[in-house]
């Protein structure tokens, strides 16, 4: 997760990862928590998601985003 300023320069970056044994659930919980924290701190910001094309991961991310509304 990277936060950019109005000029596109990086302010802060955080990496999230999970092993195959852990699976994506904990990773998405940590990521969701961090996104909520940033939005609470900074207000509404544009959100762009970059990941591979695995449909199962996109479904999980869509669920995460739907739960924030």
Short mmCIF file of the C-alpha atoms (twelve columns), coordinates in Angstrom:
data_MODEL
# 
_entry.id   MODEL 
# 
loop_
_atom_site.group_PDB 
_atom_site.id 
_atom_site.type_symbol 
_atom_site.label_atom_id 
_atom_site.label_alt_id 
_atom_site.label_comp_id 
_atom_site.label_asym_id 
_atom_site.label_seq_id 
_atom_site.Cartn_x 
_atom_site.Cartn_y 
_atom_site.Cartn_z 
_atom_site.pdbx_PDB_model_num 
ATOM 1  C CA . UNK A 1  0.000   0.000   0.000   1 
ATOM 2  C CA . UNK A 2  1.428   3.352   -1.035  1 
ATOM 3  C CA . UNK A 3  0.144   6.808   -0.245  1 
ATOM 4  C CA . UNK A 4  1.043   9.567   -2.698  1 
ATOM 5  C CA . UNK A 5  0.867   13.331  -2.371  1 
ATOM 6  C CA . UNK A 6  -0.910  15.607  -4.836  1 
ATOM 7  C CA . UNK A 7  2.175   15.547  -7.092  1 
ATOM 8  C CA . UNK A 8  2.350   11.750  -7.184  1 
ATOM 9  C CA . UNK A 9  5.359   11.535  -4.896  1 
ATOM 10 C CA . UNK A 10 5.385   8.697   -2.381  1 
ATOM 11 C CA . UNK A 11 4.643   9.698   1.201   1 
ATOM 12 C CA . UNK A 12 4.470   6.242   2.765   1 
ATOM 13 C CA . UNK A 13 4.606   2.607   1.647   1 
ATOM 14 C CA . UNK A 14 3.663   -0.557  3.511   1 
ATOM 15 C CA . UNK A 15 3.935   -4.123  2.293   1 
ATOM 16 C CA . UNK A 16 1.501   -6.886  3.134   1 
ATOM 17 C CA . UNK A 17 2.137   -10.572 2.528   1 
ATOM 18 C CA . UNK A 18 0.886   -14.004 3.496   1 
ATOM 19 C CA . UNK A 19 2.282   -17.474 3.064   1 
ATOM 20 C CA . UNK A 20 0.398   -20.127 1.125   1 
ATOM 21 C CA . UNK A 21 -0.459  -21.791 4.432   1 
ATOM 22 C CA . UNK A 22 -1.890  -18.561 5.857   1 
ATOM 23 C CA . UNK A 23 -4.027  -17.853 2.821   1 
ATOM 24 C CA . UNK A 24 -5.501  -14.488 1.875   1 
ATOM 25 C CA . UNK A 25 -7.961  -13.976 4.733   1 
ATOM 26 C CA . UNK A 26 -5.566  -12.527 7.301   1 
ATOM 27 C CA . UNK A 27 -3.808  -10.494 4.638   1 
ATOM 28 C CA . UNK A 28 -7.050  -8.873  3.535   1 
ATOM 29 C CA . UNK A 29 -8.052  -8.192  7.133   1 
ATOM 30 C CA . UNK A 30 -4.740  -6.403  7.745   1 
ATOM 31 C CA . UNK A 31 -5.006  -4.489  4.482   1 
ATOM 32 C CA . UNK A 32 -8.622  -3.511  5.147   1 
ATOM 33 C CA . UNK A 33 -7.739  -2.308  8.610   1 
ATOM 34 C CA . UNK A 34 -4.916  -0.176  7.242   1 
ATOM 35 C CA . UNK A 35 -7.112  1.310   4.500   1 
ATOM 36 C CA . UNK A 36 -9.785  2.211   7.068   1 
ATOM 37 C CA . UNK A 37 -7.110  3.795   9.271   1 
ATOM 38 C CA . UNK A 38 -5.764  5.922   6.402   1 
ATOM 39 C CA . UNK A 39 -9.256  7.026   5.364   1 
ATOM 40 C CA . UNK A 40 -10.046 7.969   8.972   1 
ATOM 41 C CA . UNK A 41 -6.811  9.937   9.196   1 
ATOM 42 C CA . UNK A 42 -6.812  11.564  5.752   1 
ATOM 43 C CA . UNK A 43 -10.420 11.539  4.577   1 
ATOM 44 C CA . UNK A 44 -11.614 10.202  1.259   1 
ATOM 45 C CA . UNK A 45 -8.698  9.478   -1.048  1 
ATOM 46 C CA . UNK A 46 -8.663  7.876   -4.481  1 
ATOM 47 C CA . UNK A 47 -8.060  4.150   -4.130  1 
ATOM 48 C CA . UNK A 48 -6.347  2.112   -6.846  1 
ATOM 49 C CA . UNK A 49 -5.755  -1.616  -6.539  1 
ATOM 50 C CA . UNK A 50 -2.991  -3.366  -8.439  1 
ATOM 51 C CA . UNK A 51 -2.716  -7.142  -8.249  1 
ATOM 52 C CA . UNK A 52 -2.492  -10.129 -10.522 1 
ATOM 53 C CA . UNK A 53 -5.468  -11.332 -12.519 1 
ATOM 54 C CA . UNK A 54 -6.426  -14.278 -10.316 1 
ATOM 55 C CA . UNK A 55 -10.255 -14.144 -10.181 1 
ATOM 56 C CA . UNK A 56 -10.370 -15.587 -6.675  1 
ATOM 57 C CA . UNK A 57 -8.263  -12.699 -5.371  1 
ATOM 58 C CA . UNK A 58 -10.354 -10.084 -7.157  1 
ATOM 59 C CA . UNK A 59 -13.492 -11.579 -5.616  1 
ATOM 60 C CA . UNK A 60 -11.944 -11.265 -2.151  1 
ATOM 61 C CA . UNK A 61 -10.905 -7.656  -2.796  1 
ATOM 62 C CA . UNK A 62 -14.367 -6.789  -4.115  1 
ATOM 63 C CA . UNK A 63 -15.864 -8.223  -0.913  1 
ATOM 64 C CA . UNK A 64 -13.424 -6.176  1.178   1 
ATOM 65 C CA . UNK A 65 -14.321 -2.977  -0.663  1 
ATOM 66 C CA . UNK A 66 -18.057 -3.667  -0.471  1 
ATOM 67 C CA . UNK A 67 -17.781 -4.069  3.310   1 
ATOM 68 C CA . UNK A 68 -16.283 -0.569  3.684   1 
ATOM 69 C CA . UNK A 69 -19.373 1.150   2.225   1 
# 
